[in-house]
Amino acid sequence: MSMNSDKTDRSQSKLVLDGVPPKRRWWVRLLKFAAWATLTGATAAAVAVVGVYYHFSQGLPEIPKVDQYWPPIVTEVYTDDAVLAGEFYHQRRKVVPYERIPKRLVQAFIASEDSSFFDHHGVDVLGTARAGSKTIMKKLGLGGSMQGGSTLTQQTAKAVLIGAEGYEKATAKNLTRKIREAILARRLEEALTKEEILYLYLNNVFLGHHSYGVQSAAENYYRKDVRDLTLGEMTLIAGLPQAPSRYSPFLRPEAAKKRRSYVLRRMFDEGMISAEERKQADEEPVRVYPVEDVFHEFAPFFTEQVRRDVVERYTNKVLLNEGLKIFATMDSERQRGAQEAVLDGLMSIDKRQGFRGPVLQLGTEQERKAFIEKSTKVMGDEKLQENKLYVGVVTRVDPDGQGADVQVGPHKGLLPLLGMRWARKVNPEGYYPGLMLTSVKRVLTVGDVLVVRHVVQKELTDDNVQFDRKLDKEVPQGVPLFRLEQEPELQSALVSIDPHRQYLTAMVGGYDFDANEFNRAFQACRQPGSSFKPLVYSAALEQLGWTGATIIVDSPIVEHDPESGVSWKPDNYSEEFQGDVLLRTALVNSMNIPAVKTFAAVGVKNMAAWSEKLGLTTPMNMDFSAALGSSCVYPYDLANVYATFDRYGRKKPTYFIRKVEDRFGRTLEDHTAYDDAWAPLQDRVAAGYARMFEPGEQVMSPETGFILTSLLRGVVQEGTGGPAQKLGKPAAGKTGTTNDSFDTWFAGFTRDLVTVTWVGYDKNEHPLGRYETGGRASLPIWLSYMKTALAARPQAEFWPPEWLRDDMRLLRIDKKTGKLASSGTKDAVNIWFKKGTQPEDVAPEKGQVGTQEFLMGAP
C-alpha cells in the first residue's frame, strides 16, 4: 500500500472518530418520524377501539335465535263460536313467518329504508359517524341536531335493546346508545342471515296507531291479512317507520300519500316495479279504516270479566305480553240478544218512570241558531236513518198541544203527541197508564234540546199502554217523524247459564260500559225479594220432610227480636190473608206470610247454612226478614243457585272461560263440554272425559230438586211468572220484588237454559214506579232474551228422569185440605211427591170415591 493511500484512510477515520457524521437530507428524518407516529397512533387507535368495544359491549343482550323469537304479542279473547271479543296488549304485535310476508312489501321497506341492505355488513359507518358527530355538536351547543343513520340491521338491534333494556334507555339520544346499537348490529349480521334479520325487523317495527309489525299494521289500517295488501297499501305502510305520526294516514292523509309516492319512486329507481305499476299504485286513494275496538263494541262486560279472571290467575304481565288465546264460554248470538233485550227493556221501563226533562235549554234565538249550524255541519249530507237516535232542538210548539217542530241538523221534522205520551213528570206513586200526557205544552218549550228517534208513521204507536191510534193531525208527505227518547237512569243485569255444559253463555252488567264499568252481574249485591223464597221452601222440603201439599196458615203475625227489641209485622203484597194454603199455593202466588213461617220452621242458622250450601257467597241476615229476600245477593250467584235447581239439586261450577292456550298452542286449561258443537273434537273428547271425574255435589236429593222445579213450573203456569208462558216453551221460575220497589227480578229457566234478570237504580235515589214488579219490569227482559236464545231449540217439559221415575208419585190434591182429591173435587191440583211422603187420606166431600193416584207416563 502506498503512503498516500494510508494517509487518506487515517483522515477518514479521524473524521469518524471526531463524531462528525456525513450530512443527511431533511425529508428522510421526516419520513421516519411520520412512520413512527403512524405506528404509534394506529396502535393507540386499535387499543382505543378495543377498549371502546369492550366497554360498550358490556351487558349487551344475547342475539335472539329465530326459532326462539318470542316478543310481546297480542292476547286474544274469542267467543265459544270463534268471534273475536277483545284484545289485550302492551304492543299490538302479531308475528308472521317471513314466507308469509309478500316480496313486494319487503322490497318496499328496503327501497325506502336501506337500499344497500343486502350489500353492507350491518352498519352504515359514514351515516353513524355523521349522526354521532352531529349529536355531539348538539350536546356541546355548537349547532347540529340529533340524527339517526341506521340500517335495517341497526333498527333491528335497537328493537332487541328495547326488549332487553326498556324503551327509555334503548332510545336515548346519545352516542353511547349508537355505539351499543352498532356493536349489536354487527353481531346480528354475524349470527343471522339477511332473511332472518328481515323477519325480526318486519315483526318488530313500529308503524303507528298501536301497530307493531306488518301484520298488525295491515289489520289496523286496512283490516286485511298482510298477504292481501295491494302495492299501494304496502308502500304506504313501508313509508311509516321514519315518522309514524307525521305520515299517519288517519291524521295526515296528504303527507302519507306523498311519503307513499317517495317509496314508489325508490322502488322504481331500484328496478323493483314497472312504471305502470308505480303509476297505478300512486293513483290509489288513501283509504284506511279506524282500528276496530272489538272490546267496547261487542261484549265489554263479559270480556272485562274474563280479563279480571285471567289477570288474577296468570298475572297482568302474562296477559299483556304472552299472546294467550282465550276462548270464552260466551255464545255470540245469545250475547247480542242479551244486550238488545237489556237495552230495549231499560228504555221502556225508564219511560214508565216519567220524563226528566230536556238535555238542555237554549233560551235565545242566537243560541238555537248556533246549535243548528253546528249540528248541520256535523251531519253534512247525511240523511236521517230509520230507528236511529238523534239530538234535535224544538223550534215550535203547536198551540193546540198536539205536537212540536224539531230540527235535527238540516232536517226539519215533527214530534207528535203520540210519540211522547209517556213523557209525564216523574211520579213513582202514580199509575202510569192513567197519567199519559195529553198536551206537549205541559213538558216542552221552544229551545228544548231532546233525544229523538226517527220513525215511520206505521211505527208511531205507544207500546207502553198497548194501544194504537192515528196521529191527531195530518203530516205533509216527506216530513220526518220523530219519537221522544231519553237515556235511562235505570240499570240492569242479565246472567244466562247453560246448566248442563256449565257455560256462562251470555252476561250483561249494565246499560253502558263506557259510562260506568261497574259490572252489576258480578259486583252489585242487591236484595232478591221473593226470588229468594224457593231457597226457603227447598230447605223445608229437604230438611223438614214437607211436601207441596203441606198446609201453611196464611194469617197475620208479628215477629219480635229479643236482642234488638224490634217488632216486625210482615204483610202480603195483596194485603189480604187466605187462611190455610198449600205450600205450592204459597210459592206460586208469592205469599209472604207462609214464606216467613216456613223460614221460622227451618230456623235462622239452618237457613243461613243452607243458602251458603246452595251457592250464595254473601252472608244472610240473621233475622226473619231474610225469608222475603232482605239479604243482598249477586245476580251471578242467584243464577248459579237456580242452575242447581234445574239440575235437580246437583251443584256444579259455572265457567266463563272454556279454554286457554299459550302462544305455542299448548293448552293451559280446558273446561270444554263434550257436546259443545263449536269446540274441536279433540277438546270435546279430552275435556269431556275429564268432566266425568267432576260430578259436582248433590246438595239436595234429586227428588227434592225435581219437586222444587215442578213447583216453580207452577209459578209460570198459574202464578206471578205467567208472562213467561209467551216463550212458547216449558219454563219455570220466580219473580222477585222488594217491598220498597228498589229491586225487581225474574229468575227463570227451561231444561237447557237458566237466566236471571235484575232491574233497579244503582244508588236507590228513589224507588221504581209503584206498580213496577219483577213480572212487569224484569220478566219482559228475560222473555225477550230467551226468545232469541232458544229460537231454534225445542225445550222438553219438566219430567222426572228415567232413573228417578219409580221414586216419584203424581197425585191430584185438594187445594183446601192438602189431602187426596175426590173424583168430584173441582178445586184441585196435580202435585209431585217423593214416594212414601204422599198423603193417604182423601178430602171429605160428598160423593167421594176414594184414593186416586195418577202415575202419568212421560209426555
NUMARLUM-784551 format. One record per residue (C-alpha): x, y, z. Coordinates in steps of 0.25 Angstrom, whole numbers, plus 5000, padded with zeros to 4 digits. Example, Ala and Ser with C-alpha at 12.3 -4.5 7.8 and 13.67 -1.06 7.14 Angstrom:
residues 2
504949825031505549965029
***
This chain:
residues 859
500050005000500550144997500850255007499750345001498650235002498950215016498850355019497550365013496950255022497450315034496850445030495450385028495650305041495950435048494650495043493850385048494550385062494350535063492750505063492450585050491550495042491350515027490150615024488750555023487550605015486350665024485250585018485850455022485650495036484250545034483850415028484450335039483650425049482350405041482550255041482750255056481550345059480650265050481050135056480850195070479550255066479050125060479450055072478750155081477550155072477450005072477550005087476550105088475550035078475749905086475549985099474250055094473749915088474049855101473449965110472149985102471849835099471749805113470349765117469849755102468749655101468949515094468649505080467249455078467049315072466049325061465349195066465349255080464849395076463649425086463449575086462149625093460949595085459449615086458549535095457249505088455949475094454949395086453549355088453149205088452749215074454049275070453649425069454749525073454249595086455549665091457049685090458049725101459449765099460549855102461049855088459949815077460849715070460549585062461749505058461649445044462749355037463649425027463049335016461649395018462149545016461949585001463249604994462849744989462649785003464049745007464549824995463749944999464449945013465849925007465650034996465150135006465950105018467250035014467550014999468849945001468349855012468849725004470249785002470649845015471149775028470149835037470649975040470550095031471950155036471850285030470450305034470650265048471950355049471150475043470050445053471050435064471750565061470450645060469950585073471250625080471150765074469750775079470150735093471250845093470350955088471050965075469850945066469550815059468350725062468050595068468150495056467950355052468750285041468250145044468250025034467049925036468049835044468349955053466849975055466649825058467749835068467049955074465749875076466649765083467149865092465749925095465349785099466549765108466749905114465349975113464950085103465550205110466950155111466950085098466550205090467350315098467850425089469350405092470650345086470650225096469350175090469850185076471150115079470449995086469449985075470549975064471249875072469949795073469649815059471049745055470749635064469349615057470049615044471049505048469949415055468749425045468449425030467949555024466549485023466549455038466949595041465749645032464849545039465249615052465149755047463749735040463149675052463749785061463649915054462650015060461750065049460750165057459450145064459850035073460349955061461649875063462049795051461449785037460349685041459749775051459849895042459149825031458049795041457949935047458050015034457349925024456649815032457349715024458349605025459749645021459749555009458549625003459149765002459149844989460449904985459950044989459549995003460949925004461750055000460850135010461250045021462650045017462750195018462350195032463550155041464350285039463150375045461850295048461150415054461650515043461150415032459950365039458850335028457850365039458350495043459150545031458650465018459350565009460650545016460450395016460150405001461450484998462250385006461650274998462050334985463450344990463450194993462950164980463950254973465050184981464550044977464450094962465850144963466350014969465649934957464749874967463449914960463049964946462650104942461150054940461149984954461750114960460650204953459550114957459950104972460150254972458750284968458150194978457350284988457850275003456650205009456950145023455950095033455950125048456450015057455249925062455149945077454449805078454549805093453649925095452749905082452449755085452249705099453149795109452549745122452749595118454149615113454549705124454149595134455049495126456149595127456049605142456049455144457249435135458049545142457649485156458149355152459249375141459749525145459549645136460949635130460549495124459249555119459949675112461149605107461049465105459949455094458949365100457749315093456549315102455249245098454149295106452849215108452049335102451149305090451249425081449749415077449249405091450149515095449549605085448149565088448449595103449049735101447849775092446849715102447449795113447549925105446149915100445549875113446249985121445850095111444350045112444350035127445050175128443950235120442950185130443750255141443450395134444150505127445350565134445350685124446150725112447650705111447850855111447050985109447551085098446851215103447151315092447051315077448551335075448851205083447751125075448351175062449751145067449351005071448650975058449851025050450850935057449950815056449750835042451250845040451450715047450350635039450750695026449950625015449550505024448150465022447250425034447350275037446050205042446150165056447450235059447550335071447850485068447950615076446950725072446450855076445050895078444751015068443251025070442150965079440750955074439751045080438750925082439850845089439750725078441250735074442550815073443450845061444850785063446050815055447250715054448350775047447850825034446550735035445250795040444250695045443050675054443050615068441550585070440850565083440650415080442250405080442350455094441050425102441950355112442650485116441950515129442650575141443450475149442450415160442850275166441450275173440650295160439950195152440650205138439450185129438550285136439650395135439850395120440250525114439050605107439850725102441250745099441150885104441250835118442650785116443350855104443650995101444451055089445951035091445850905098446950805093446450665092446850525089445950475078445750355069445450355054444250265051443250245040441750275043441350125044442350105056441850225063441050155074441050155089441450015092441550045107440050045109439749945098438850025088438950085075438350215070438550305058439250435058438350555062438850635050439150615036440650605033441150665020441850565011443350555013443350625027444150535036443450485048444150475062443850395075444350455088445450375096446350395108447550325113447150225124447650255138447250115142448249995141448049855139448849725139448649595132449249455134449049335126449549195129449549065121449348975133449848845127451048905119451348995131451549105122451249255125450649275111450249425112450449535122450149685123450649765134449949895132449349995122450650055117452050005120452750135115451950215124452150125136452949995137452349945149451849805146450549785153450449645149451649605158451849735167450449785170449949725183448449745183447249695191446649585183445249595189444349485186445349415177445949365190444749295194445049165186446249155195445449155207444449055202445548965197446048955211444748915217444548805206445948755209446148765223444748765229444048665220443048765215442348745202441648835192440348795199440748835213439748935219440349065224439449175231439349305224439049395235439549525242440849505250441749595258443249555259443949605271445449615272445849605287447249655284446949785277445549795283444949825269443649765265443349735251442049715244442149655230440949665220440549605207440649685194439149685193438949725207438049605209438049475216437649345211437649255223438049105221438849095208439748995201441249015201441049005186439949115186440849205195442049195185441249205172440549335177441849385185441149405198441949465209441449415222441549265218442949285214443349355227442649235235443449135227444749215229444449205244444149055244445549035237446249125247447149245244448449175246448049055238447549155227448849225226449649105225448649045214448849175206450349165206450249015202449349055190450449155185450149295191451449355195450849475202450449455217448949445220448349545230448149465243446649505245445349465239445349575229446349495221445149405217444649515208446049545202446549655210447949595209448749645197449249545187450049555174449149525161450249435157450149355170448649345169448749295155449649185160448649145170447549135160448449055151448548955163447048955164447048925149448048805151447148755161448048785173449348765167450348875169451448905159452349015156452049115144453149145135453249275127454649235121454549105113456049095109457349165110458549135100459949205101460649265089461049125084459649065084459948985097458648965106458749035120457349005124456148935117454748935122454048895109452748815110452748685102451448735094452048875090451848875075452748995073453948935080454948845073454748695074456048675082455648775092454248715094454848575096455948615105455148715114453848635113454648515119455148605130453748655133453348505137454248515149453648655153452248605157451948725165451248725179449748675181449348785191447948735192447348595188446948585173445448565178445448695185446148765173445148715164443948755173444448895175444648905160443148855158442648965168443449075160442849025147441449055154441949195157441949215141440749135138439849195149440549305157441349435157442249375145441049365136441649455125442749355123441749265116441949355104443249285102442449165096443349065103443248995116443849095126443949105142444449225150444149325161443949475161444549565172444149705176444649775189443649845198444149975195444149955180445649975178445949845172445249755162445649615158445249495150446049365151445549265141445949145133445649045123446248905123447448965115447649105119447649185133447449335132447349435143447049585141447049695150446649845149446849955158447550085161449050085165448950175177447450165180447150315178445650275178444850155176444350105163442950135160441950075170441449975160442749925155442949785159443849665155442749615146442649755140444049815139445049695139444249585133444049655119445549665118445649515121444649475111445249565100446549495102446049355104445249365091446549395083447449295091446449185089445849225075446249095068446449005080445248925085445148905100444648785107443548785118444048775132443948625136444648525145445848465138445648315136446548275147445648355157444348325152444048205160444248285173443248395169441748405170440848505163439548525171438348605170438248695183437048775189437548915190436748945203437248825211438548775205437848635204437548545192436548605184435248525182434648505168433748615169434748725174434848835165435848925173436948825172438348825166439448715162440648715171441848625171442348555183443448465187443048325189442548305203442248455206440948465199439648485207438848355209437448425213436448475204435848605205434448595211433448625200432048575197432148465187433548435188434048305183435448285189436848305187437348335173438748325169439248375155440548305150440648385137441548345126442548435120442048535110
***
